[in-house]
């Protein structure tokens, strides 16, 4: 992920500005084994907009609950239309100066692929 000062855009891990509608192809893979990742859909990407990619990219994906796309099992090949998006997650350390401390994964910016359509 990088930030373009000229265009004021955040470029996602798939090489496009966040919010750009793109098509991806890949295969469903398991998470990294951590508790925070165990229920998340992960896709190992092979193509973005019909172009092969140079380096391995595994991205977390989410599917809107109101669209007719079922979450596939591990090992299944997928082709989706959607967009990368993201936001801040967690709690900044200084916030615990004002409230009791709880276990948290930290305050970070994370991105994911939002599925809006499956291509069969």
MMTF fields as JSON, N, C-alpha, C and O atoms, coordinates in Angstrom:
{
  "mmtfVersion": "1.0.0",
  "mmtfProducer": "UNKNOWN",
  "numBonds": 479,
  "numAtoms": 480,
  "numGroups": 120,
  "numChains": 1,
  "numModels": 1,
  "chainsPerModel": [1],
  "groupsPerChain": [120],
  "chainIdList": ["A"],
  "bondAtomList": [4, 2, 8, 6, 12, 10, 16, 14, 20, 18, 24, 22, 28, 26, 32, 30, 36, 34, 40, 38, 44, 42, 48, 46, 52, 50, 56, 54, 60, 58, 64, 62, 68, 66, 72, 70, 76, 74, 80, 78, 84, 82, 88, 86, 92, 90, 96, 94, 100, 98, 104, 102, 108, 106, 112, 110, 116, 114, 120, 118, 124, 122, 128, 126, 132, 130, 136, 134, 140, 138, 144, 142, 148, 146, 152, 150, 156, 154, 160, 158, 164, 162, 168, 166, 172, 170, 176, 174, 180, 178, 184, 182, 188, 186, 192, 190, 196, 194, 200, 198, 204, 202, 208, 206, 212, 210, 216, 214, 220, 218, 224, 222, 228, 226, 232, 230, 236, 234, 240, 238, 244, 242, 248, 246, 252, 250, 256, 254, 260, 258, 264, 262, 268, 266, 272, 270, 276, 274, 280, 278, 284, 282, 288, 286, 292, 290, 296, 294, 300, 298, 304, 302, 308, 306, 312, 310, 316, 314, 320, 318, 324, 322, 328, 326, 332, 330, 336, 334, 340, 338, 344, 342, 348, 346, 352, 350, 356, 354, 360, 358, 364, 362, 368, 366, 372, 370, 376, 374, 380, 378, 384, 382, 388, 386, 392, 390, 396, 394, 400, 398, 404, 402, 408, 406, 412, 410, 416, 414, 420, 418, 424, 422, 428, 426, 432, 430, 436, 434, 440, 438, 444, 442, 448, 446, 452, 450, 456, 454, 460, 458, 464, 462, 468, 466, 472, 470, 476, 474],
  "bondOrderList": [1, 1, 1, 1, 1, 1, 1, 1, 1, 1, 1, 1, 1, 1, 1, 1, 1, 1, 1, 1, 1, 1, 1, 1, 1, 1, 1, 1, 1, 1, 1, 1, 1, 1, 1, 1, 1, 1, 1, 1, 1, 1, 1, 1, 1, 1, 1, 1, 1, 1, 1, 1, 1, 1, 1, 1, 1, 1, 1, 1, 1, 1, 1, 1, 1, 1, 1, 1, 1, 1, 1, 1, 1, 1, 1, 1, 1, 1, 1, 1, 1, 1, 1, 1, 1, 1, 1, 1, 1, 1, 1, 1, 1, 1, 1, 1, 1, 1, 1, 1, 1, 1, 1, 1, 1, 1, 1, 1, 1, 1, 1, 1, 1, 1, 1, 1, 1, 1, 1],
  "groupList": [{"groupName": "UNK", "atomNameList": ["N", "CA", "C", "O"], "elementList": ["N", "C", "C", "O"], "formalChargeList": [0, 0, 0, 0], "bondAtomList": [1, 0, 2, 1, 3, 2], "bondOrderList": [1, 1, 2], "singleLetterCode": "X", "chemCompType": "L-PEPTIDE LINKING"}],
  "groupTypeList": [0, 0, 0, 0, 0, 0, 0, 0, 0, 0, 0, 0, 0, 0, 0, 0, 0, 0, 0, 0, 0, 0, 0, 0, 0, 0, 0, 0, 0, 0, 0, 0, 0, 0, 0, 0, 0, 0, 0, 0, 0, 0, 0, 0, 0, 0, 0, 0, 0, 0, 0, 0, 0, 0, 0, 0, 0, 0, 0, 0, 0, 0, 0, 0, 0, 0, 0, 0, 0, 0, 0, 0, 0, 0, 0, 0, 0, 0, 0, 0, 0, 0, 0, 0, 0, 0, 0, 0, 0, 0, 0, 0, 0, 0, 0, 0, 0, 0, 0, 0, 0, 0, 0, 0, 0, 0, 0, 0, 0, 0, 0, 0, 0, 0, 0, 0, 0, 0, 0, 0],
  "groupIdList": [1, 2, 3, 4, 5, 6, 7, 8, 9, 10, 11, 12, 13, 14, 15, 16, 17, 18, 19, 20, 21, 22, 23, 24, 25, 26, 27, 28, 29, 30, 31, 32, 33, 34, 35, 36, 37, 38, 39, 40, 41, 42, 43, 44, 45, 46, 47, 48, 49, 50, 51, 52, 53, 54, 55, 56, 57, 58, 59, 60, 61, 62, 63, 64, 65, 66, 67, 68, 69, 70, 71, 72, 73, 74, 75, 76, 77, 78, 79, 80, 81, 82, 83, 84, 85, 86, 87, 88, 89, 90, 91, 92, 93, 94, 95, 96, 97, 98, 99, 100, 101, 102, 103, 104, 105, 106, 107, 108, 109, 110, 111, 112, 113, 114, 115, 116, 117, 118, 119, 120],
  "secStructList": [7, 3, 3, 3, 6, 6, 6, 6, 3, 3, 3, 7, 6, 6, 1, 1, 5, 6, 6, 7, 7, 3, 3, 3, 3, 3, 3, 3, 3, 7, 7, 7, 1, 7, 4, 4, 4, 6, 6, 1, 3, 3, 3, 3, 3, 3, 3, 3, 6, 6, 3, 3, 3, 3, 3, 3, 3, 3, 3, 3, 3, 3, 3, 7, 6, 6, 1, 1, 7, 7, 7, 7, 7, 6, 6, 7, 3, 3, 3, 3, 3, 3, 3, 3, 3, 3, 3, 3, 3, 1, 7, 7, 4, 4, 4, 4, 4, 1, 1, 7, 7, 7, 7, 7, 7, 7, 1, 3, 3, 3, 3, 3, 3, 3, 3, 3, 3, 3, 7, 7],
  "xCoordList": [0.846, 0.0, 0.892, 1.889, 0.541, 1.289, 0.323, -0.822, 0.804, -0.014, 0.558, 1.749, -0.258, 0.164, -0.151, -1.316, 0.878, 0.702, 0.085, -0.688, 0.412, -0.088, -1.596, -2.323, -2.066, -3.485, -4.287, -5.512, -3.617, -4.286, -5.069, -6.19, -4.46, -5.088, -4.231, -3.01, -4.877, -4.15, -4.194, -5.267, -3.015, -2.902, -2.886, -2.055, -3.805, -3.911, -2.874, -2.049, -2.914, -1.939, -2.114, -1.219, -3.257, -3.513, -3.119, -3.388, -2.477, -1.941, -2.906, -2.563, -4.091, -5.106, -5.501, -5.39, -5.965, -6.444, -7.619, -8.462, -7.662, -8.779, -10.08, -10.18, -11.079, -12.372, -12.518, -13.612, -11.443, -11.502, -12.126, -11.686, -13.137, -13.772, -12.826, -12.403, -12.503, -11.583, -12.107, -13.019, -11.507, -11.813, -10.572, -9.46, -10.76, -9.638, -9.914, -11.067, -8.843, -8.926, -7.926, -6.818, -8.339, -7.445, -8.02, -8.959, -7.438, -7.879, -8.004, -7.208, -9.012, -9.231, -8.159, -7.917, -7.519, -6.481, -6.842, -7.709, -6.168, -6.417, -5.642, -4.71, -6.034, -5.362, -3.995, -3.5, -3.392, -2.048, -2.057, -1.013, -3.219, -3.322, -3.564, -3.816, -3.493, -3.716, -5.208, -6.043, -5.531, -6.923, -7.665, -8.828, -6.999, -7.664, -7.941, -8.78, -7.272, -7.425, -8.246, -8.571, -8.594, -9.164, -10.509, -10.812, -11.316, -12.634, -12.685, -13.761, -11.539, -11.526, -11.299, -10.536, -11.982, -11.841, -10.544, -10.338, -9.672, -8.386, -8.313, -8.692, -7.822, -7.695, -6.241, -5.672, -5.662, -4.347, -4.616, -5.225, -4.171, -4.493, -3.541, -2.327, -4.109, -3.331, -3.418, -2.442, -4.58, -4.791, -5.583, -6.445, -5.271, -6.027, -6.378, -5.495, -7.68, -8.148, -7.524, -7.022, -7.561, -7.072, -5.567, -5.093, -4.804, -3.346, -2.722, -3.105, -1.752, -1.033, -0.257, 0.098, 0.006, 0.759, 2.159, 2.376, 3.101, 4.504, 4.823, 5.606, 4.244, 4.557, 3.307, 2.183, 3.522, 2.379, 1.629, 2.226, 0.32, -0.536, -1.641, -2.375, -1.745, -2.864, -3.608, -3.029, -4.889, -5.673, -6.907, -7.508, -7.267, -8.508, -9.657, -9.537, -10.763, -11.928, -13.174, -13.256, -14.125, -15.425, -16.503, -16.341, -17.612, -18.745, -19.949, -20.291, -20.59, -21.794, -22.822, -22.981, -23.508, -24.477, -25.735, -26.457, -26.01, -27.261, -27.106, -28.071, -25.901, -25.742, -25.691, -25.42, -25.95, -26.061, -24.722, -24.621, -23.701, -22.391, -22.113, -22.092, -21.903, -21.618, -20.122, -19.316, -19.747, -18.335, -17.812, -18.327, -16.799, -16.298, -15.368, -14.876, -15.148, -14.251, -12.8, -12.542, -11.865, -10.445, -10.129, -10.651, -9.277, -8.854, -9.704, -9.339, -10.829, -11.732, -11.219, -10.876, -11.171, -10.804, -11.983, -13.133, -11.693, -12.746, -12.383, -11.211, -13.417, -13.274, -14.322, -15.521, -13.865, -14.764, -14.576, -13.502, -15.64, -15.585, -15.788, -16.61, -15.039, -15.145, -14.142, -13.72, -13.765, -12.835, -12.086, -12.589, -10.883, -10.139, -10.597, -10.845, -10.703, -11.073, -10.33, -9.617, -10.481, -9.77, -10.172, -11.069, -9.484, -9.742, -8.887, -8.172, -8.97, -8.229, -8.963, -10.188, -8.197, -8.76, -7.912, -6.743, -8.516, -7.791, -7.961, -8.809, -7.145, -7.218, -5.814, -4.878, -5.639, -4.313, -3.869, -4.685, -2.595, -2.073, -2.407, -2.732, -2.331, -2.582, -4.023, -4.307, -4.943, -6.341, -6.472, -7.408, -5.526, -5.599, -5.191, -5.258, -4.771, -4.546, -5.874, -5.917, -6.965, -8.278, -9.282, -10.411, -8.878, -9.798, -8.985, -7.776, -9.649, -8.911, -8.326, -8.91, -7.162, -6.479, -7.176, -7.62, -7.266, -7.752, -6.764, -6.014, -6.766, -5.901, -6.419, -7.614, -5.524, -5.9, -4.747, -3.6, -5.049, -4.021, -3.252, -2.374, -3.553, -2.877, -3.713, -4.728, -3.273, -3.986, -3.303, -2.197, -3.945, -3.323, -4.334, -5.547, -3.794, -4.613, -4.57, -3.488, -5.722, -5.753, -6.661, -7.612, -6.34, -7.132, -7.697, -7.173, -8.766, -9.364, -10.079, -10.324, -10.417, -11.143, -12.614, -12.991, -13.447, -14.893, -15.486, -15.48, -16.004, -16.609, -18.006, -18.805, -18.281, -19.622, -20.307, -21.517, -19.526, -20.114, -19.149, -17.932, -19.724, -18.954, -19.149, -20.27, -18.07, -18.163, -18.0, -16.995, -18.963, -18.945, -18.509, -18.428],
  "yCoordList": [-1.17, 0.0, 1.234, 1.283, 2.218, 3.468, 4.639, 4.474, 5.81, 7.018, 7.924, 8.232, 8.352, 9.256, 10.687, 11.082, 11.456, 12.846, 13.686, 14.603, 13.389, 14.181, 14.014, 15.002, 12.785, 12.525, 12.347, 12.228, 12.326, 12.112, 10.801, 10.738, 9.752, 8.436, 7.445, 7.585, 6.46, 5.364, 4.205, 3.747, 3.738, 2.633, 1.34, 1.17, 0.429, -0.825, -1.844, -1.579, -3.0, -4.051, -4.644, -5.331, -4.39, -4.898, -3.89, -4.108, -2.782, -1.816, -0.767, -0.001, -0.707, 0.273, 1.138, 0.693, 2.376, 3.2, 2.512, 1.884, 2.636, 2.081, 2.619, 3.801, 1.742, 2.129, 1.902, 2.067, 1.526, 1.257, -0.12, -1.106, -0.188, -1.474, -2.279, -1.811, -3.501, -4.365, -5.798, -6.143, -6.613, -8.042, -8.795, -8.505, -9.748, -10.558, -12.028, -12.455, -12.797, -14.249, -14.812, -14.297, -15.882, -16.48, -17.753, -18.33, -18.186, -19.404, -19.118, -18.372, -19.72, -19.53, -20.3, -21.478, -19.62, -20.229, -20.049, -19.246, -20.803, -20.66, -19.464, -18.981, -18.991, -17.856, -18.247, -19.338, -17.356, -17.612, -18.4, -18.58, -18.862, -19.659, -18.86, -19.44, -17.534, -16.716, -16.631, -16.761, -16.415, -16.338, -15.219, -15.383, -14.091, -12.955, -13.212, -12.527, -14.162, -14.423, -15.663, -15.889, -16.473, -17.79, -17.769, -18.713, -16.756, -16.718, -15.841, -15.611, -15.354, -14.434, -15.177, -16.14, -14.699, -15.236, -14.689, -13.475, -15.579, -15.177, -15.678, -16.812, -14.821, -15.183, -14.97, -13.896, -16.005, -15.878, -15.443, -16.184, -14.253, -13.626, -14.086, -14.136, -14.426, -14.78, -13.701, -13.446, -13.069, -12.044, -10.872, -11.043, -9.684, -8.465, -7.856, -7.528, -7.708, -7.182, -7.948, -7.341, -9.276, -10.183, -10.116, -10.629, -9.498, -9.447, -10.232, -10.068, -11.09, -11.828, -10.88, -9.776, -11.312, -10.464, -11.042, -12.241, -10.184, -10.581, -11.206, -12.154, -10.707, -11.232, -11.834, -11.494, -12.727, -13.368, -12.358, -11.634, -12.327, -11.468, -12.333, -13.004, -12.305, -12.942, -11.822, -11.082, -11.701, -10.596, -11.128, -12.121, -10.461, -10.752, -10.212, -9.153, -10.936, -10.495, -10.57, -11.367, -9.742, -9.758, -9.787, -9.226, -10.452, -10.542, -9.906, -10.273, -8.96, -8.357, -9.446, -10.377, -9.343, -10.364, -10.362, -11.359, -9.273, -9.177, -9.511, -9.402, -9.917, -10.329, -11.853, -12.516, -12.397, -13.855, -14.506, -15.255, -14.207, -14.825, -15.631, -15.083, -16.92, -17.808, -17.821, -17.73, -17.935, -18.027, -19.413, -20.415, -19.489, -20.79, -21.448, -20.804, -22.731, -23.514, -23.302, -22.839, -23.647, -23.575, -24.413, -25.515, -23.879, -24.582, -24.302, -24.698, -23.627, -23.333, -22.103, -21.09, -22.203, -21.06, -20.103, -20.531, -18.809, -17.792, -16.697, -16.461, -16.034, -14.842, -13.862, -14.13, -12.729, -11.76, -10.374, -10.031, -9.594, -8.163, -7.503, -7.947, -6.454, -5.746, -4.61, -4.083, -4.24, -3.134, -3.308, -3.919, -2.764, -2.74, -1.538, -0.461, -1.739, -0.668, -0.893, -1.887, -0.008, -0.191, 0.829, 1.648, 0.753, 1.675, 1.357, 0.356, 2.2, 2.004, 0.988, 1.015, 0.1, -0.864, -0.855, -0.471, -1.281, -1.347, -0.083, 0.76, 0.035, 1.153, 1.732, 0.98, 3.055, 3.644, 3.474, 3.586, 3.207, 2.974, 4.097, 3.828, 5.353, 6.485, 6.542, 7.199, 5.859, 5.84, 5.165, 5.442, 4.276, 3.553, 4.42, 3.973, 5.647, 6.609, 7.086, 7.629, 6.883, 7.377, 6.274, 6.553, 5.034, 3.919, 2.679, 2.637, 1.681, 0.453, -0.212, -0.167, -0.826, -1.504, -2.821, -3.537, -3.129, -4.439, -4.97, -4.197, -6.258, -6.846, -6.432, -6.538, -5.965, -5.534, -5.812, -5.951, -5.892, -6.179, -4.924, -4.996, -3.794, -2.55, -1.711, -2.163, -0.501, 0.457, 0.499, 1.027, -0.047, -0.143, 0.15, 0.071, 0.486, 0.636, -0.695, -1.222, -1.243, -2.514, -2.384, -1.602, -3.172, -3.152, -4.539, -5.542, -4.579, -5.846, -5.649, -4.52, -6.774, -6.748, -6.969, -7.98, -6.03, -6.138, -6.741, -6.116, -7.97, -8.664, -8.076, -7.921, -7.749, -7.271, -8.175, -8.078, -9.064, -9.996, -11.148, -10.967, -12.337, -13.512, -13.771, -13.688, -14.085, -14.414, -15.928, -16.491, -16.556, -18.03, -18.439, -19.631],
  "zCoordList": [0.0, 0.0, 0.0, 0.721, -0.797, -0.819, -0.96, -1.382, -0.602, -0.664, -1.743, -1.719, -2.676, -3.741, -3.33, -3.281, -3.038, -2.61, -3.722, -3.445, -4.964, -6.097, -6.245, -6.346, -6.259, -6.49, -5.216, -5.267, -4.072, -2.781, -2.772, -2.267, -3.341, -3.379, -2.602, -2.526, -2.039, -1.42, -2.405, -2.798, -2.798, -3.731, -2.922, -2.03, -3.235, -2.501, -2.919, -3.793, -2.302, -2.586, -3.977, -4.469, -4.62, -5.965, -7.047, -8.228, -6.641, -7.589, -8.087, -8.988, -7.537, -7.959, -6.755, -5.613, -7.007, -5.892, -5.172, -5.812, -3.851, -3.096, -3.674, -4.004, -3.796, -4.337, -5.83, -6.369, -6.512, -7.949, -8.178, -7.588, -9.024, -9.334, -10.229, -11.285, -9.785, -10.516, -10.505, -9.754, -11.352, -11.384, -10.909, -11.35, -10.023, -9.56, -9.829, -9.895, -9.985, -10.068, -9.073, -8.922, -8.395, -7.425, -6.862, -7.409, -5.753, -5.086, -3.591, -3.02, -2.972, -1.536, -0.767, -1.031, 0.187, 1.019, 2.487, 2.831, 3.344, 4.78, 5.305, 4.661, 6.477, 7.107, 7.627, 7.343, 8.388, 8.909, 10.216, 10.843, 10.62, 11.839, 13.102, 14.158, 13.017, 14.208, 14.516, 13.621, 15.769, 16.213, 15.479, 15.112, 15.267, 14.619, 13.14, 12.555, 12.529, 11.104, 10.788, 9.622, 11.78, 11.503, 10.793, 10.062, 10.969, 10.342, 9.097, 8.545, 8.653, 7.521, 6.202, 6.132, 5.167, 3.825, 3.234, 3.204, 2.764, 2.176, 0.742, 0.448, -0.147, -1.553, -1.994, -1.804, -2.578, -3.208, -4.637, -5.408, -4.995, -6.271, -7.37, -7.172, -8.543, -9.728, -10.799, -11.505, -10.924, -11.951, -11.38, -10.518, -11.879, -11.59, -12.94, -13.732, -13.197, -14.489, -15.667, -16.613, -15.597, -16.647, -16.889, -17.903, -15.988, -16.117, -14.968, -13.81, -15.304, -14.275, -13.377, -13.788, -12.149, -11.221, -11.029, -11.21, -10.662, -10.539, -9.188, -9.124, -8.121, -6.788, -6.163, -6.532, -5.218, -4.557, -3.69, -2.894, -3.862, -3.037, -2.454, -3.179, -1.137, -0.449, 0.253, 1.05, -0.045, 0.496, 1.225, 0.813, 2.296, 2.993, 2.152, 1.537, 2.125, 1.354, 2.216, 3.15, 1.893, 2.547, 1.481, 0.397, 1.803, 0.885, 1.568, 2.691, 0.9, 1.464, 1.763, 0.973, 2.874, 3.287, 2.419, 2.388, 1.721, 0.958, -0.533, -1.289, -0.964, -2.362, -2.43, -1.429, -3.598, -3.731, -4.084, -5.055, -3.282, -3.451, -2.189, -1.086, -2.353, -1.226, -0.949, -1.876, 0.32, 0.68, 0.31, 0.807, -0.554, -0.996, 0.027, 0.953, -0.166, 0.676, 0.23, -0.881, 1.11, 0.796, -0.453, -0.62, -1.316, -2.517, -3.746, -4.853, -3.567, -4.691, -5.451, -4.843, -6.788, -7.629, -7.717, -7.82, -7.675, -7.721, -8.704, -8.999, -9.205, -10.043, -9.53, -9.604, -9.011, -8.397, -9.006, -9.501, -8.956, -9.209, -7.849, -7.047, -7.604, -6.337, -6.279, -7.308, -5.063, -4.873, -3.562, -2.619, -3.517, -2.265, -1.457, -1.999, -0.176, 0.735, 2.042, 2.182, 2.98, 4.243, 5.283, 5.081, 6.393, 7.485, 8.693, 8.722, 9.666, 10.902, 11.776, 11.89, 12.384, 13.328, 14.59, 14.568, 15.686, 16.948, 17.771, 17.476, 18.804, 19.745, 19.912, 20.184, 19.755, 19.971, 21.429, 22.344, 21.64, 22.992, 23.969, 25.125, 23.524, 24.433, 24.921, 25.923, 24.228, 24.675, 26.041, 26.791, 26.355, 27.63, 28.817, 29.962, 28.555, 29.636, 30.211, 31.315, 29.459, 29.843, 30.147, 30.552, 29.956, 30.188, 30.543, 30.319, 31.093, 31.436, 30.188, 29.106, 30.372, 29.281, 28.956, 29.853, 27.674, 27.227, 26.183, 25.586, 25.971, 24.947, 23.576, 23.297, 22.732, 21.397, 20.444, 20.869, 19.175, 18.175, 17.778, 16.918, 18.372, 18.022, 17.072, 16.542, 16.872, 16.041, 14.683, 14.562, 13.666, 12.348, 11.242, 11.437, 10.088, 8.893, 8.167, 7.908, 7.837, 7.116, 5.901, 5.888, 4.882, 3.66, 3.392, 3.874, 2.621, 2.224, 0.898, 0.473, 0.239, -1.026, -0.744, -0.152, -1.164, -0.979, -2.234, -3.295, -2.113, -3.24, -3.495, -2.572, -4.775, -5.126, -6.151, -6.355, -6.804, -7.764, -8.006, -8.058, -8.153, -8.526, -10.005, -10.507, -10.708, -12.122, -12.247, -11.812, -12.823, -12.929, -14.313, -14.607]
}
